[in-house]
Every structure is written in C-alpha cells, then in structure tokens.
C-alpha cells in the first residue's frame, strides 16, 4: 500500500496535466530539469504536496514516512477532531517522523528521504497537514525565516518548525513577544537578496518583510532557496533558471531582484571569459 502511494501521485500528476496547463498558462519557456519536474509542477496546482516534490525530484525517494505520519494523525483526528491535542500531535509527530536534522537549504525531498529539513520544507509539511485536518492558519514569510501561526479557539499559536522542543508556542504573552521580534518596518530595506530563509531570528535589528504566503508561494520560496545555493556557488545560469520558476509561483520583489542580479552577474562572467 505504501509503495503504491508514489505511483498514485505520479498518475494523479498526469491526470491533472490538462487542467493545470489552463490554470498556470504556457510553461514551455520554463527551464524544467526533467519531465518529472514538469509533471509534478503541473499537477501541483491541484495538489501542493506534488508541487513541493518538484524541486530535485527523484524516483527513488519514498513517501513511506509521509504515509506513516498521515496514518498516525488520521487516527487521532478521527477521535478528537481539530482539537488542541491533535495540533500538538501534528507538531510533535512531524518532528519524530520527518524533521530529524536541521540543515539549511534542505528541500522537501531531502526531508522525506533523509530527514533533513529547514524552515521552508518543514513549514510546507506542517501547512499540508493543517490543511488536511481543517485548521485555520497562515504561513508567515519574514526576511530570512518562515513560520506558521495557527488561529485556534480564539487565540494565535506559533508553530516554529526549527525548534523541536518549545517550538509550539501557546502562551499569549510569548506569542506576542515572538511576533514582535519579526515585526516589519516599511522604511527598512532587505539587507541581502542571497541569504537563504533558514533558522529562527537571531539578529534583532529592523525587519523589512512580514507577510502571509500561501502554499504555492511557499513552493516558490523553496525554488528561491535552491537558487541562492547556486548563486553563492557562482553558478548564475542555474540560479536564474530556478528563479524563473520561483517567480512563476510567487511574484515577489526579493525573487525578482535576485534574478536580475543573477542575470547581470552571468553576463559579466561571460564577457570576462
């Protein structure tokens, strides 16, 4: 049954192909690395799980951990519904089964296969689970970090994916303090375009970004993170390709700015050779 899950997803990708083409327009000009990436991307318009799988897809990566997690959580949800205890189980069981080792610039596939995660891939997993069980939530993008705010029974709860212990923050004063630390100032400019979204905030200086993103836009930030890795290795052509896909998913100033910079650096490198 578990082995059949990936097969089912890939078949679903093909089934959604025609409709997804209508939803996201002509993709012929996007620089996909493989047909698998393109099919997952298109089907991901209907199933966000597949869209997160599109970055560096590998047919050898198993979804077994994901299926096992769903089985455990489904049982709890069937008994309790969208209860606080189920929300806590979502957070804790995700760390037990998926979030094994924090490593910046870990893709969703790295998380499924090796247990490596960062704030983007882990928040993607949590967002998918919160959708599945009907919780009201938002994914928050900040300068260099992503986290989740769940609105449950009249109050906000923080899910800080990079903190296995203490990362589910429920006390109102602690929630307010956490959010205050990321509050953006409209007068502040983003300090660096090529710094990945990763660990919780350490630098307490002013922030430029604090905005809600949906799961499609979060998938765009996964491409953005991947592009930064290539940019910092001075592979500007590869970075630009990933940023083209990121922009298709998320029309963001930071993504557009880094693409312009990657293209410029690529031209300068080519002219100096």
C-alpha positions as CSV (number, residue, x, y, z in Angstrom):
1,X,0.0,0.0,0.0
2,X,2.8,2.4,0.9
3,X,4.8,1.6,-2.2
4,X,1.7,2.3,-4.3
5,X,1.4,5.8,-2.9
6,X,4.0,7.4,-5.1
7,X,2.7,5.6,-8.1
8,X,-0.7,7.0,-7.3
9,X,0.7,10.5,-7.0
10,X,2.5,10.3,-10.3
11,X,-0.6,9.0,-12.0
12,X,-2.5,11.9,-10.5
13,X,0.1,14.3,-11.9
14,X,-0.7,13.1,-15.4
15,X,-4.5,13.3,-14.7
16,X,-4.2,16.9,-13.7
17,X,-1.9,17.9,-16.6
18,X,-4.5,19.4,-18.9
19,X,-6.3,21.4,-16.3
20,X,-3.1,22.6,-14.6
21,X,-2.0,23.9,-18.0
22,X,-5.0,26.1,-18.2
23,X,-4.5,27.4,-14.6
24,X,-0.9,28.4,-14.9
25,X,-0.6,29.3,-18.6
26,X,2.1,28.3,-21.0
27,X,5.0,26.6,-19.3
28,X,7.1,25.8,-22.5
29,X,9.5,28.6,-21.7
30,X,10.2,27.5,-18.1
31,X,13.6,25.7,-17.8
32,X,12.5,22.4,-16.2
33,X,15.3,19.9,-15.5
34,X,13.2,16.9,-16.4
35,X,9.8,15.7,-17.5
36,X,9.2,14.5,-13.9
37,X,9.7,18.0,-12.5
38,X,7.3,19.4,-15.1
39,X,4.6,16.9,-14.4
40,X,4.9,17.3,-10.7
41,X,4.8,21.1,-11.1
42,X,1.6,21.0,-13.2
43,X,-0.2,18.5,-11.0
44,X,0.9,20.6,-8.0
45,X,-1.6,23.2,-9.0
46,X,-4.2,20.8,-7.7
47,X,-2.1,19.0,-5.0
48,X,0.5,21.2,-3.2
49,X,2.3,18.0,-1.9
50,X,3.4,17.3,-5.5
51,X,4.5,20.9,-6.1
52,X,6.9,20.7,-3.2
53,X,8.2,17.4,-4.6
54,X,9.1,19.2,-7.9
55,X,12.5,20.6,-6.7
56,X,15.1,18.0,-7.5
57,X,12.6,15.1,-7.9
58,X,14.0,11.6,-7.6
59,X,12.0,8.5,-8.4
60,X,14.0,6.6,-5.7
61,X,12.6,8.9,-2.9
62,X,9.9,7.1,-1.0
63,X,6.8,8.7,0.6
64,X,6.7,6.0,3.2
65,X,7.4,8.4,6.1
66,X,4.7,10.7,5.0
67,X,2.2,7.9,4.7
68,X,3.0,6.6,8.1
69,X,2.6,10.1,9.6
70,X,-0.8,10.5,8.0
71,X,-1.9,7.1,9.3
72,X,-1.0,8.1,12.9
73,X,-2.5,11.6,12.7
74,X,-5.7,10.4,10.9
75,X,-6.4,8.1,13.9
76,X,-6.0,11.0,16.4
77,X,-8.1,13.3,14.3
78,X,-10.9,10.7,13.9
79,X,-11.1,10.6,17.7
80,X,-10.7,14.2,18.6
81,X,-11.3,16.4,15.6
82,X,-9.5,19.7,15.2
83,X,-8.5,19.7,18.9
84,X,-5.5,21.4,20.5
85,X,-4.1,17.9,21.4
86,X,-4.3,17.0,17.7
87,X,-2.5,20.2,16.8
88,X,0.2,19.3,19.3
89,X,0.5,15.8,17.8
90,X,0.9,17.3,14.3
91,X,3.9,19.3,15.6
92,X,5.4,16.6,17.7
93,X,4.9,13.6,15.3
94,X,6.2,15.6,12.4
95,X,9.5,16.1,14.3
96,X,9.6,12.4,15.2
97,X,8.9,11.1,11.7
98,X,10.1,13.8,9.3
99,X,12.2,16.6,10.9
100,X,15.2,14.7,12.0
101,X,18.2,17.0,11.3
102,X,18.0,20.7,10.8
103,X,20.1,21.7,7.7
104,X,19.7,25.0,5.9
105,X,18.7,24.6,2.2
106,X,17.1,21.2,2.6
107,X,14.4,20.5,0.1
108,X,11.0,18.8,0.7
109,X,12.5,15.7,-0.9
110,X,15.6,15.8,1.4
111,X,13.1,15.8,4.3
112,X,11.2,12.8,3.1
113,X,14.3,10.8,2.2
114,X,16.9,11.8,4.8
115,X,15.0,13.7,7.5
116,X,16.9,16.9,6.7
117,X,14.8,20.0,6.9
118,X,14.8,23.7,7.1
119,X,12.1,26.3,7.9
120,X,10.7,26.2,4.3
121,X,10.4,22.5,3.9
122,X,9.2,21.9,7.4
123,X,6.6,24.7,7.2
124,X,5.4,23.2,3.9
125,X,4.8,19.8,5.6
126,X,3.0,21.5,8.6
127,X,0.9,23.6,6.2
128,X,-0.2,20.5,4.3
129,X,-1.1,18.7,7.5
130,X,-3.0,21.7,8.8
131,X,-5.0,21.9,5.6
132,X,-5.8,18.2,5.8
133,X,-7.2,18.5,9.3
134,X,-9.0,21.8,8.8
135,X,-7.1,24.2,11.0
136,X,-7.1,27.9,10.3
137,X,-3.5,29.1,9.8
138,X,-1.2,31.3,7.9
139,X,2.4,30.8,6.8
140,X,4.4,33.9,7.5
141,X,7.4,34.9,5.4
142,X,10.0,37.2,7.1
143,X,13.4,38.5,5.9
144,X,15.2,35.2,6.4
145,X,12.7,32.9,8.1
146,X,9.3,31.2,7.7
147,X,7.0,30.1,10.5
148,X,3.3,29.3,11.0
149,X,0.6,31.0,13.0
150,X,-2.5,28.8,13.8
151,X,-5.7,30.6,14.9
152,X,-7.4,28.1,17.2
153,X,-10.3,28.7,19.6
154,X,-9.9,32.5,19.5
155,X,-6.1,32.7,20.0
156,X,-2.9,32.5,18.0
157,X,-0.5,29.7,18.3
158,X,3.0,29.7,16.8
159,X,4.5,26.7,15.2
160,X,8.2,27.3,15.0
161,X,9.3,24.2,13.0
162,X,13.0,24.6,13.6
163,X,12.6,24.1,17.4
164,X,11.6,20.5,18.3
165,X,11.3,21.5,22.0
166,X,9.4,24.6,22.7
167,X,8.6,25.4,19.1
168,X,4.8,25.2,19.7
169,X,4.2,28.4,21.5
170,X,0.7,28.8,23.1
171,X,1.1,31.4,25.9
172,X,-0.4,34.7,24.6
173,X,2.5,36.8,26.0
174,X,5.1,34.5,24.4
175,X,3.2,34.5,21.1
176,X,3.1,38.3,21.2
177,X,6.8,38.6,22.0
178,X,7.7,36.2,19.2
179,X,5.7,38.1,16.6
180,X,7.1,41.4,17.8
181,X,10.6,40.1,17.1
182,X,9.7,39.8,13.4
183,X,7.6,42.9,13.0
184,X,8.5,44.7,9.8
185,X,9.2,48.4,9.3
186,X,8.1,49.8,5.9
187,X,11.2,52.1,5.9
188,X,13.7,49.2,6.1
189,X,15.2,47.6,3.1
190,X,16.0,43.9,2.8
191,X,19.7,43.6,3.7
192,X,20.7,40.7,1.5
193,X,19.0,39.0,-1.5
194,X,21.2,36.0,-1.5
195,X,20.7,34.9,2.1
196,X,18.6,31.8,2.4
197,X,15.5,31.5,4.5
198,X,16.6,29.3,7.3
199,X,16.9,29.4,11.1
200,X,14.9,31.5,13.7
201,X,15.8,35.1,14.0
202,X,19.0,35.9,16.0
203,X,19.7,39.4,14.7
204,X,17.2,41.7,16.5
205,X,17.7,44.6,14.1
206,X,14.9,46.0,12.0
207,X,13.0,43.8,9.5
208,X,11.8,44.5,6.0
209,X,9.4,41.6,5.4
210,X,6.5,40.2,7.3
211,X,3.8,38.8,5.1
212,X,1.3,35.9,4.7
213,X,2.1,33.5,1.9
214,X,0.0,30.6,0.6
215,X,1.5,27.1,-0.1
216,X,2.1,27.9,-3.8
217,X,4.1,30.9,-2.9
218,X,5.9,28.9,-0.3
219,X,6.9,26.4,-3.0
220,X,8.3,29.5,-4.9
221,X,10.4,30.2,-1.9
222,X,11.7,26.7,-2.0
223,X,12.9,27.4,-5.5
224,X,14.3,30.7,-4.3
225,X,16.3,29.0,-1.6
226,X,17.7,26.5,-4.1
227,X,18.6,29.3,-6.5
228,X,20.6,31.1,-3.7
229,X,22.7,27.9,-3.2
230,X,23.6,28.1,-6.9
231,X,24.1,31.9,-6.9
232,X,26.5,31.6,-4.0
233,X,28.5,29.0,-5.9
234,X,28.6,31.5,-8.8
235,X,26.5,29.2,-11.0
236,X,24.4,32.2,-12.1
237,X,22.8,30.5,-15.1
238,X,21.4,27.7,-12.9
239,X,20.4,30.2,-10.3
240,X,18.5,32.2,-12.9
241,X,16.7,29.1,-14.1
242,X,15.5,28.3,-10.6
243,X,14.4,31.9,-10.1
244,X,12.4,31.9,-13.3
245,X,10.3,29.0,-11.8
246,X,10.2,30.7,-8.4
247,X,8.7,33.9,-10.0
248,X,6.1,31.8,-11.7
249,X,4.9,30.6,-8.4
250,X,5.4,33.8,-6.4
251,X,5.7,37.2,-7.9
252,X,8.0,38.6,-5.2
253,X,10.3,41.5,-5.2
254,X,13.1,39.6,-3.5
255,X,12.9,36.9,-6.1
256,X,12.8,39.3,-9.0
257,X,15.7,41.3,-7.5
258,X,17.9,38.2,-7.2
259,X,17.0,37.1,-10.7
260,X,18.1,40.5,-12.1
261,X,21.3,40.2,-10.1
262,X,22.0,36.6,-11.3
263,X,21.4,37.6,-14.9
264,X,23.7,40.6,-14.5
265,X,26.4,38.5,-12.9
266,X,26.1,35.9,-15.6
267,X,26.6,38.5,-18.3
268,X,29.6,39.9,-16.6
269,X,31.1,36.4,-16.1
270,X,30.5,35.6,-19.8
271,X,32.1,38.9,-21.0
272,X,35.2,38.3,-18.9
273,X,35.9,34.9,-20.5
